[in-house]
């Protein structure tokens, strides 16, 4: 089970909160005693709340002030994740493919494990 809470730092006039939870299933396989492969798959649900700070914005010529320069958004998204990790001694490499209703992304990673 994976959970995360994210926000934007350093943006004085933009507020964003992202909360995600998901489930990942994986199984590691040793290959000839040299390295291990670990395929994984999972599901993630994300909630995002984004807006600006309270401001007196005038979006049109009506002279009517609105409380937010960008209207507050509540976004729920669901996505699936497939990937493969490889670990050889202290080096790890991996690939991840994420697909959602409106988004597809690919990720590569290379690092060390200690």
C-alpha positions in Angstrom: 0.0 0.0 0.0 1.4 3.4 -1.0 0.2 6.8 0.2 1.5 10.3 -0.4 0.6 13.9 0.3 2.2 16.6 -1.9 2.0 20.4 -2.2 3.6 23.2 -4.1 6.2 25.2 -2.2 7.5 28.6 -3.1 4.5 29.7 -5.1 3.1 32.6 -3.1 -0.1 33.0 -5.1 -0.9 29.3 -5.9 -2.2 26.6 -3.6 -2.2 22.9 -4.5 -2.7 19.8 -2.4 -2.4 16.4 -3.9 -3.4 13.2 -1.9 -2.8 9.8 -3.4 -3.2 6.2 -2.3 -2.7 3.0 -4.2 -1.8 -0.7 -4.1 1.3 -2.2 -5.8 1.9 -5.9 -6.2 5.3 -7.2 -7.1 7.4 -10.4 -7.1 11.2 -10.6 -7.3 13.0 -13.3 -9.3 16.7 -14.1 -9.1 18.4 -14.6 -12.5 21.5 -16.9 -12.5 22.6 -15.5 -9.2 23.8 -12.3 -10.9 20.8 -9.9 -10.6 17.1 -9.9 -9.7 14.1 -8.8 -11.8 11.0 -7.5 -10.1 7.9 -6.9 -12.3 5.2 -4.9 -10.6 1.7 -3.7 -11.3 -0.7 -1.5 -9.4 -3.6 1.0 -9.1 -3.6 4.5 -7.8 -6.3 7.0 -6.9 -5.4 10.7 -6.7 -7.3 13.7 -5.3 -6.1 17.2 -6.2 -7.3 20.5 -4.9 -5.9 23.6 -6.7 -6.7 27.3 -6.5 -5.1 30.7 -5.9 -5.0 32.5 -2.6 -8.0 34.7 -1.9 -7.6 37.8 -4.1 -9.9 40.4 -5.5 -9.6 39.6 -9.2 -11.6 41.2 -12.0 -11.8 38.6 -14.8 -14.0 40.7 -17.1 -15.2 44.3 -17.6 -18.3 43.8 -15.3 -16.4 45.4 -12.4 -17.5 42.4 -10.2 -14.7 41.1 -8.0 -14.3 37.3 -7.6 -12.6 35.7 -4.6 -10.1 33.6 -6.6 -8.1 34.5 -9.7 -8.3 30.8 -10.7 -11.4 29.0 -9.6 -11.0 26.2 -7.1 -10.7 22.8 -8.7 -11.4 19.4 -7.1 -10.0 16.6 -9.4 -10.2 12.9 -8.8 -8.1 10.6 -11.1 -7.5 6.9 -11.3 -4.6 5.2 -13.1 -2.8 1.9 -13.5 0.9 1.3 -13.2 3.1 -1.4 -14.8 6.8 -1.6 -14.5 10.0 -3.6 -14.1 12.9 -3.1 -11.7 16.4 -4.7 -12.0 18.9 -4.9 -9.1 22.5 -6.0 -9.6 24.6 -5.8 -6.4 24.2 -2.1 -5.5 22.9 -0.8 -8.8 19.2 -0.5 -9.6 17.5 0.3 -12.9 13.9 0.4 -13.8 11.1 1.3 -16.2 7.5 2.4 -15.3 4.5 2.9 -17.5 1.4 4.7 -16.1 -1.9 5.0 -17.9 -5.0 7.0 -16.8 -8.1 8.4 -18.4 -6.4 11.5 -19.8 -2.7 10.9 -19.2 0.1 8.4 -20.1 3.6 8.7 -18.8 6.8 6.7 -18.9 9.6 6.8 -16.4 13.1 5.4 -16.3 15.2 5.2 -13.2 18.9 4.5 -12.5 20.4 4.6 -9.0 22.0 2.8 -6.1 20.6 0.7 -3.4 22.3 0.4 0.0 
